[in-house]
Amino acid sequence: MGHSISFFKDEVRNGFYIPTAIKQGWGAELDVLSVIDRICEEHDIKYFADWGTFLGAVRHGGFVPWDDDLDICMLRDDYEKFRSVADSLLPDGYVIHDYERKENHWLFLARVVNNSRMCFDVDYLDSHDNFPWLVGVDIFIKDYLYVDEEKEKKRDKEIMNILAVADGITSGALDSQSAAMHIDEIKIKYGVSFPAIDQKREVSVALYKLAERVMSEVKPHQAKSVGQIFPWVLKSGFGAAEKKEFYESIVRLPFEDTTIPVPAAYNRLLASRYGNYCEIRKVWTGHDYPFFEAQKREMEALSGETFQSFSFNASMLERKKIDKSRSLKETSMECLSALGSMLDEATAILHGGTMEDLVQVISDSQQLAADFGTLVEDVKGVDRVCTVSVTSALQEYCDALFQEYQEIAEGSDKDDLSLSRIALDNVSKCVTDSIIERKEVVFLPLSARDWKAFGETYADFVSRDDTDVYVIPLPVMRKSVLGNITSSDGEIEASIGFEDYPKDIAYTDWKSYDMSVHCPDVVYIQNPYDGANPLLTVPPEFYARNMQAYAQKIVYIPIAKTSEFGEKDIVDLYNLKHYAAAPGVIYADEVIVQSKNIKNHYISALNALAGEDLTQIWDSKIHVTNPCDREDTGGTKRILYCIGLNELAEKKDVLVESMTDKLGVFDEYEGKISVSIALYPDDRKQWDVVDRELAKEVFDKAMRHGYEVISIDASKTDEEASYYDAYYGSPSPYVPAFVMQGKPVMLSDYRG
């Protein structure tokens, strides 16, 4: 599918840290989905996001951050059409798992899988984002249900009886005689034949096929509702039924870097399943997290090797000796010493040398001053105050030398170079103040989105008169499994995204900053990996370990604050090892985290990596920042009002009137509140699918009312939610962002 570099970057979404390792799994699942989507598009087959994927599309604009699988569903007739063409249309290597083809897959769903085996071939990994694990998309089946509840109960009982026989044969709970008796009864009742009773798997498969035949006996025109019969309708009867009409109108919602089909009345459907589905319940009771951990354990057992991307050794705690031999500060001291020696030599020549000797020394001194000034401009930057101060002083020194040389050349009996001596003293003072004793602080953000984590620290340093601050946005590059950079030069530069950074900051190109020349006092980093990321990297000269040779101090600040979590939050704890038990944290001289709780989690993750005996080292290195509470100015409150496409499908008769009323209420509070309007999704074509004329009316009213109309980008909702005080309207990816920031959320009630 070709996901962008930014897709794979670490991010904190709704307070949850998502590392590249999880993004690789997401990307692989989206690749499988794109194959399914293409087949369905070509053959007019409908499918829908289901379960957590459905919830994620509506509530998050992509995966639920702490989820890692991708589920879709099809109505029975679409599913049968898909199965009839899929085998011949799936790419080479793709397979379909179901009860007929896959051992121990006794489920009524098909799983489209991207390979028949885990693959570690270099060529395969190069084309699959370094992700060797098997990835599947589950296709659940919605069957049509009888209108008569008693007839449905009767059918469901038949299905359970068939499955009980099949499972009894598979597990051995039924002996041969009992199994044969049940099979004979089923043969007579349904008029079907079976393999010999000793062929247990074949008999069980035949029984599952029969159960599926019974599941599909109700046709679309006979039904008003649908449901996933196994297991939900079998367990809950009509309590698991959903209106057939929900699945008759489809729209596509944003989902990560693509879109996915959902029922147009998505709010009513999700509300009927989950109740208040916008309430965040970050619990994990499903499969291993992430899904590929089980495969990893299996491969480790088979190979006898451990798939540890990063391992610790005690030498990592040995701080490199700082090499200042090429530093500007060292060069500055050498230049000052050389200029002083040259001036002493020139003065001595006045008492017993030739004019030719004097000219040479003055010329050499002026050339050194000029070269030194050029070096300062190249290293520090032409426009910095410290640069202007030094170069001005050097120019004044050269002017003084020239003035005194002219006086001597014209016959003056000067026996000293006092003006030049005064000017050189000024040079020495300026160089000492502006270079040698001046602090230099460097910030290395990984993206404009992550820059915010540095914001307060940057503001502190940039306000200091004795400090030069450099902001060097780093490119993030793809690498092969062998560690070779695979991004093109254009991709590397594009990955920086200068256009998204704040405009009021002076940025330095990473290629022009030589760490060995600058030898900064403090470097603030966000990249914890030092090459240990499974897919992405930054230029190696900016690895924490390599910068130790030149930087006095390295401070690691995570890309963003997470929600506070505890020992039961297993998904948070799993991901913690990627960014906490990582090289950058170990090599950094200081690590700044948001709370004592998070500090303790960091220490636990590091102890799991390096051993309990180093606890004191981590405790002294990791510090807790002083959080700044958001200031309540008491002024105008900013409200985000969202109108969702679901309203077009669910409340079309009153939608425009409702919009008019709500906008009228906002108008009444003009001066006290500021309102922005968001339309979700903002793709007008999806609204037109449901009702073109009504969609036009909605968009026209939103655009013409006078309030700001914004686009929803699911990747930026956390950041944008910080600009507002409250949220009102339809479900959208903004809701969890407001909830996680503790801001008021009022959802329109459209569940009727």
N, C-alpha and C positions, 0 to 999 in steps of 0.2 A: 504493500500500500504506500510505502514511502513516507513515514512520519518524520516531522521536522525535528531538528535538534532540541528546540524548546519543548516539544512534547515530552521528551525523555528526561528533561532536567528535574532534579529534586524540586519539590514545592511543598508548601504548607497550605492545605486547602481545608477550610472550615475547622481550623485548629489541629489538623491531622497531618503529620509529616509523611509524604509519599516519596520514597527514594527511587532512583533510576531502576533498581532491581525489580520493583513492582511495576514501574512503567513499561519495562520490557514485556512482562506478561500481558499487560493491557494491550500493548501494541500488537502482540501476536494474536490475541483474541480478536482485535479489530480487523486484522488481516483475514482471519477466517470468516468474520462477518461480511467483509467486502465480497468474498467469493460467493457466499450464500445470497447476498443482496443482488449480485450480478445475475445469478441463475434465476432468482425470483423475478427480477425486472424483465429478463428476456422471455420468460414463460408466463407472465401475468399471474404470478403466485403472490398472495398476500401473506405477510408475516408481521408480527408485532413484538416489541420489547416486552419482556415478562419479568415478574418477580423483582429482584433487586435492580435489574437493568431498567425496567420500567420506572421504578421509583427514582433511580438515578437520573434518567433522562428528564423527568419533570422537576425534581427537587434540586439537582446538582448540575444539569447540563452535561452529564457524562457519568462515569462510574460513581457510585457512592464511594467516597474517598477510602473508607475502610473495608470495601468489598473488593473482590478480585476475580469474580467470574462473570460470564456474559450469557444471559438466558433470553431466548425468544420463544414465541409460541406460534402455532398455525392452527386454523380450523381444520377439521378432519379432511375435507375435500381438497384443501390446498396442500395439506401434508402428503396425501396420496399422490398428488400431481408432482410434488417436489421429489418424492422417493422414486417416481417413475423415470425421472430425467437426471437425477443428481449423479448417479454412478458414472455416467458417460460424460458429464460436464465438469466434474471436480478436477482440479489440477493434479498432475502426477504426484504421488506420495500421499495425497489426502485419502482418508478412510472414513467410513461411517460405522459407528458402534451402535448396536442395538441388541436385543435379546437373541436374535437369530445368528448374529455374526461374532459376538463378543462373549467370551466365557464370563459367567457370573454377572452379566449385565441384565438382571431380571427387572427391567423397568420399561414402562411404556413411553419411551422418548428415544429420539435419535440424537447422537452426539457426533457432530462433524469435527474431525480431528485433523490437524495439519500434517501428521506423519504417522507412519506405522511404528516408529521407534524413536527413542531419544537419539539425537544426532549431534556428534561433536566434530564432524568433518569441517575443516577450515572454510572451504568454499560455501558450505551450507550456512555456517555461522555468519560469514560475511554478508550473505543475502538475507539473513533473518535476525539482524540486530544483536548478534552474539548470544542468541537465546536458544539453547539446545533442547529445551523441555517440550513435551507434548502439550498441545493446547487444543481445547475443544469448545465449541459452542453448543449448548444443549437446546434441542427443539422440543418443547412440550406440545402436547396435542389437546386441543379443545374439541370435545364431541358435543353434538346436539342432544339435548335432553327432552324426554317426553314432557308434554304439557301436563298430563295426568301424573300427579305425584306417586300414586299407587303403582302405576305401570313402571315408573322409574325405579321405585323401590324393588319391584319384582325383578327388573333387569339387573340391577346392581347386585341383588342376592345371587342371581345366576352367575354373574361374573366372579363374585367372591368364591362360589363353589368350584368353579373351573380352576381358579387360581390356587385354591386350597389343595386340589388334587395335584396340580403341577408342582407346587412347592413341596408337597409331601413326597412326591416321587424324587425330586431333585435332592432333598435333604436326607432321604432314606427313612423318613417318619412313617411312610406307608410301605408295608411289605408287598411282595410281588402279587400275592393273591388279592389283597385289598385293592391294590392299584388296578389290577385287571378288572375287578368287579366295577370300580368307578368308571373306568374307561369304557366298558361295555354299556353302561347306562348312558354315558355321554354320546356314544356312537348312535344309539337308538334315538335319543332325544334330538340331536342336531343333524343326523344323517351325514356324519363325517367319518373318515377312516383315519387310523393312526399307525405309526410304525410298530414293530414288535415291542412288547412291554419291557424286554431287557435292554432296549436302546433308550436309556433313561433321558438323556439330553434331548434326543430327537422327539420323544413323546412330550416332554415339557414344552419344547418349542411349538409343537403342534397345538398344545393346549393354550399357550399364550396367543397364538394366531387366532384360535377360536374365540378367546376372550376379546380380542381386538375386533373380530367380526361382529360380536354382540355389541361392543361399544359403539360401532359405527352404523348400527341398524336404523337409527333415526336420521331422516334426511332433513336438509335445511328448511324446506317449506313446512315441515311438520313440527318445528320447534319454535319456541319463544325465548329459550335460554340455552346457554352452553356451559360447559364446565370441564375441568380436567378430572375425568372419572377416576383414574388411578393416580394418587390415592384419595383425593379430596372428596369427590362425590361419594365414593364408597364409604368414607368415614362420616361425612356430615350431611349427606343427602342434598336436598335443595338449599341447604345453608351454604353450600359451595358453588351454587349456580350464579351465573351472571347473565344479564340481559343480552340476547343475541344482537340487539340493535347497537350495543356498544362497539361491536366489531365490524360495523357496516361502513363507517366513515373513518378514513385513515389520514393522519397528518404526520409530518416528519419533524421531530424536535432535534435541536443540536445535541450531539453526543460526542464529547472530546473533539477530535478534529474531523468528525463526519456528522451525519445525521442518522436517525433511526426512526422507523415507523411506530406510532402509538395510536390507540383509539383517540378520536377527536375529543370525546367526552372523558378525557383522562382523569380529570379531577373527581368526577362522580365515581368512576370505576375504582380509583385508588382509595377514595374515602370509604367505599363500600367494603373494601378488603381490609384496610388497616385503621379505619377511623381517622384520627388526627395524624395523618401520615407525614405532616411537616414537623412534627415533634421529633427531635433528634434522640434516637435510642441507639447508642453505639455499643451494641453487644455482639458477641461472636459465639454462635453455637453450631456452626456448620462444619465444613471440612477443615483440614489443615490450612493454616494461613502462613504463607501464601500456598496456592494449590500445588505448586511445583516442589514443595518441600518433601512430599512423599516420594516423588520420583528421584529426588536428590539422594534420599536415604537408600532407596533401592539401588541406585548406581554405586553409591559408596560401599554398600554391602557386596555388590558383585565385583567391584574393582579393588577393594581393600584400600582405597585412597579417600582422602577427605577433600571435599570441595570448599576449601576455605580461601576466599579471595584475598584476605589479608591476615597475616599472622604476626604476632608480637615477639620481639626479642629484646633483651635488656639493653642492648647497645643503643636502642632508639632513645633512651633517656639520657644519653651522653650528649650534651650540648656541643655543637661544633664551635671551634674557635673562630672568632670573627676576623676576616681578612680585610684590612683597610688599606692594603698596599696600593690599590688603584682608586681609592676613594677621592672625591673632590676635596674633602677636608684635608686629607694627607697631602694631596697635590698643592692645595692652597698654602699649607705651612711650608712646603718646599719652595714654592714660588716666592713667598714673602722672604724666606731666608736667602734665596738667590738674588732677589731684588736688593735686599739690604747689603749683601756682599758686593754686588756690582756698584752700588752707590759708594760704599767704602773704597772700592778700587778706584772709582772716578775721582773721589776726593784725594786719594793718595797721588794720583797722576798730576793733580794740580801742583803738588809740591816736588815733582821730580820726574815728569814723564813728558811724552810728546803729544802734540795736538792730535796726531794720527791715532795714538792710543786712546785718547779721550773720546774722539769721535766713535771709535769702535765700541767702547764700553757703553756709551750713551745709546748708540744704535741697538746694541744687543739688549740693553735694558728696556728700551721702548718696544722692541719686538716681543720680548718675553711678556711685558705688560699687555700688549695687544693680544698675544696668543692666549694668555690667561683669561682675559676678558671674553674672548670668543668661547673658550671652554666653559666659563661660567654661564654664558648665554645658552650654549648648547645643552648643558646639564640642567640648569635651573629654570630655563625659559626666559625669553627676551623681556617679557612684560612684567615679571615679578618685581616687587619693590626691592627685594634684596639684590637682584641682579642689577637693577638701575643704580642702586647705591654703590655697588662695587665697581661697575664699569665707569660710572661718573668719576669716582675717586681715582681710578687708574688713568682716565683721560687727563684729569687735573695733574697727576704726577708726570705724565708724558709731556704735558704743556710746560710744567715747571722745569723739567730737564731741558727742554728745547730753549726756553727763555734764558736759562742760565748759560747754556752752551753759546747762544748768540752773543750774550754779554762778554763772555770770555773770548769768542772769536773776534769781537770788535775791539779787543785790547784791554778789557777790564782786568784789573789786578786782583780779582776775587781769589781768595785762598780756601774757600769752602763752597758747598752747594746747599746752603741753608734752606732756600725755598723748596728745593727738591726733597730735602730731609723732612721738612714739615709735611709736604704732600705725601711722602711715603709713610709717615706716621699715620696720616689720615687713611691711607690705603690699608695699613695694618689694622687700624681700628675697625674700618668698614668690613674687611674680610673676616676679622674675628667675630664681629657682631652678626654679620649677615650669612656667614658660611660655617666657620669653625665651631662657634658656640650656638648657632641657630639650630633649632629642632626641625626634624623632618618626619612627617607622618604620612603614611601611604594607606589608601583604602583600595581593596581589590574586589569590587562587586562582581557578581556573576550574571546579573541581569538587572534591568530597570525595576522589575518587580521586587527583586531582593534588596535593592538599594535602601529601601525604607529601614531595614534592620540597622543600618549604619547611621541613619539620619541624625539622631541626637548627639552621638559621639562626634560626627563630622562637624555639626554646628558648634560644638564646644571648641574644637581645635581651630577651626577656621576663624574664630573670633580672637584668637591669641596673636599678639604682635610679634612674638618670638618664635613662631612656628610656620614652616612651609607645609602646605597640605597638597598632596597629589591624589587625585581620583583616577584610577586606571581600570576602566571596565575590561574584564578579561573575555577573550573569545572562548567558547566552549566547542570542542571538536569531537567528532566521532573517531573511535579507534577500533582497529580489528582486535580479534581475540588474542593476537600475538603482540598487541600493543602499538602497531603502526597506525599513524594518523591517516584516515581515509577521507576526511573532508577536503574539498577543494579550497583554493585560496578565497574564492568568492563566498563559499559557504562559511568559512572561518570569519571573514569580516562581517558578513550578514548576521552571524550569531550574536554579535555584540549588541546590536539594536540601539545604537546611539540615539536614534530619533525618539526613543521612548523614555530616555532619561530626562530629569529636570533640566531646563534650559539655562538656569542661572549658575551652573557649576562649570568651572574650567576643567576639561578632561585632558588626560595625557594618553597618547597612543602607546599601547603596551610594547610595541616594537622599538620605541625610542627610549624606553626607560631601562637603563643598565643598572641593575641592583648593585653590582660590584663598584660602580662609580658613586652612586648615591649613598650607599650604606645607611639607610634610614634608621631613625631611632625606634620607631614603632611601625609595624605593618599589621593592618587589620585584614583578616581573611574570612572568606565564607566557604571556601572549598575544603572539605575535610578529607578528600580522597587521596591526594598525592599519587595518582595513577591506579588506585584500587577500585575506582568506579568500573562496573562491568562493561560500559559502553562509551562513556564520555570522558574527556580529560581537558585540562587547560595546558597552556605552554609549560613544559617542565621546569623552566627557570623560576616559575611562580609556585612550585611545590613548597610547602612549609619546610621540608627537610633541606632543600637546596637553598632557601632564603636564609636559613640559620647561619650560613657562612658570612652573611653581610648585614643582616638586620640585628639591631641590639635587642629587640623584643618583638615577638609575634603573638598576636592576640586573635583567637578564633571566636567569632560571633555567629551563631546559626543564622540561616537565611530568614527566619521569621520565628515568632513565638508560637508555640503549640498550646493546645488546651492542657490543663493539668490532668494527669492521669495517674492511675494506681496499679497495684499488682494484679488486678483482675483484667486490666485492659491489655489482653495478650497481643492484639495487633499493633498497638502503640509500642509495646515492649519489643516486639520482633523488629519493627522498622528502626527502633532506636540504635540497634547495633550497626546500622549502615552509616549513620552520621555521628554517633557518639564514640563507639569503639573503632575509631578510624585514625589513620596516620596524622591528619592535620591536628586532631585533638591531642594526640600524644606528643607531637613535635612542638606544638604551640607552647609558649611560656605562660600564657594565661588563657583561660576559657571563660567566657561570660555567658551565663544562662539566666533565665527569667525568675527562678524561684529555688528555694531550698529543696522542694520536692523534686524538681527536674534535676538539680545537682545530684541528689541521691541516686536517681535513675542512671545518670551518666556514670557515676562511680560504680554502680552495680554492673553496668554493661562493660566497663573497662576491666573490672575484676574478673568477669567471666572470660574476657579475652586474655588477660595478663596474669591473673592470680591474685588472691586476696592480700598477699603481703605488700602490695603496692598501694593500698588504700590511702595511706597518709600522703603519698605523692599526689594522687588525684585530688584529695581533699584540699591541699594547699594550692593547687593550680587552678581549680575551678571556683569561680567567684559568682556571686549573685548580684545582678544589676539592681539598681534602685528604680522601680517602675514609676513612671509618671502618669498620674491619673489624668484622664481627658478633662480638659477645662470646660466647664459649663458657663458660657458667657451670659446666659439668661436672655439672649437676643432672639432673633428669628430662628425658628426651628425648620429644619429641612426635612421634607417628607418625600418619600419615593412611592408613587402610586403606579401599580402594575396592572395592566389589563392583559389577561391570558387568552389565548386562542380557545381554550376550553369553554370560555363564556359564550363564544359564538355557537358552539355545539350544544351547550347545556341550558342557556338562558337567552336564546336569541330574541324571544318575544319582548323582553324587558331590558335588553342590554343597553341600547342607546339611551333609553329613559334613565336607567340606573347611572350611566356615565354622566349624563347631564346633571342629575341630582348631586352626585359626588363632587363634580367640578364646581357646582354652585356653592356647595358647602365650603370648599377650599377658597373660593372667591370671597366669601364672607369674612375670612380670616386674613385677608390680604394685609401684609405688613407684619403679621405675627408668624406666618409660616411661608416657606418657599417650597414650591412643589415641582418635582420632575416627574415625567410620565415615561414608563417603559412598556413596550409592547412585546410580549413573549409568545412565540418567537418573533423576531423582527423581519422574518422572511415573509413578505406579503403574499407570495404564491401559496404558502401553506394555508393562510386564512381564506384565500379564494377557493381552495378545494372544498371548504365547508359551505361558504355562502359568499359569492363574489360581491353582490350588491351591499350586503350588510357589512362585509369587511371594508368596503370603500367608505361607508358611512363612519365606521369606527375610526379608521385611519384619518379621515378628513377632520373629524371632531378633535382627535388627539393633536393633530398637527396645527390646527388653526386656533386652538383655544388660547394660545399665548404662553403656555408653560413650556419649559425645556423638555424635549423628547430625546431620550437617550437609547442607545443600543445596549443589549445585554450580551456581554462576553463572559461566559462562565468562568474563564480563567482569571478574571479580574474582579469578581464579585466581592471577595473579601476586602480588597483595597477600596473599591468604590463604596461599599457599605459604610466604611469609616467616615465618608463625607456627609452621611445623613443621620438624622436623629430617630427616625421611625419609618416603618414600612406598612403600606396598606394595599390590599387588593388580592390578586390571584396568586396561586402557588407559582414559584419560579426559583431559579438558582440563587436569587438574592435572599430568600427566606432563611436558609441555614447560615448564611453569612451574618445576617442581622442577629439571629438567635445566638450564635457563638460569641458575638460581641456584646451580648446582654442588652440589646436594644429592642424596643417595643415592636411587635409584629401583630397586625390585625388582618386576618384573612377574611375575605368575603365568603359568606356561607352559600355555596352552590351545590349542596348535597341533596337538595329536595327532589 
